[in-house]
């Protein structure tokens, strides 16, 4: 199991995002993702790395 460190920058960004329109889903979704990463489990397909698009 990996150790998760919440940096000051992460805490500040998280507080900022909790004021946004996705606040009702953010904490539960993020908790699932962090637990999977900490336990070296594969992520759900919708959370996998993907190529970025745009200019």
Protein Blocks (a to p, Z undefined) as FASTA:
>chain_A
ZZddddfklmmmmmmmmmmmklmmmmmmmmmmmmmmmnopacdfklpccddedZZ
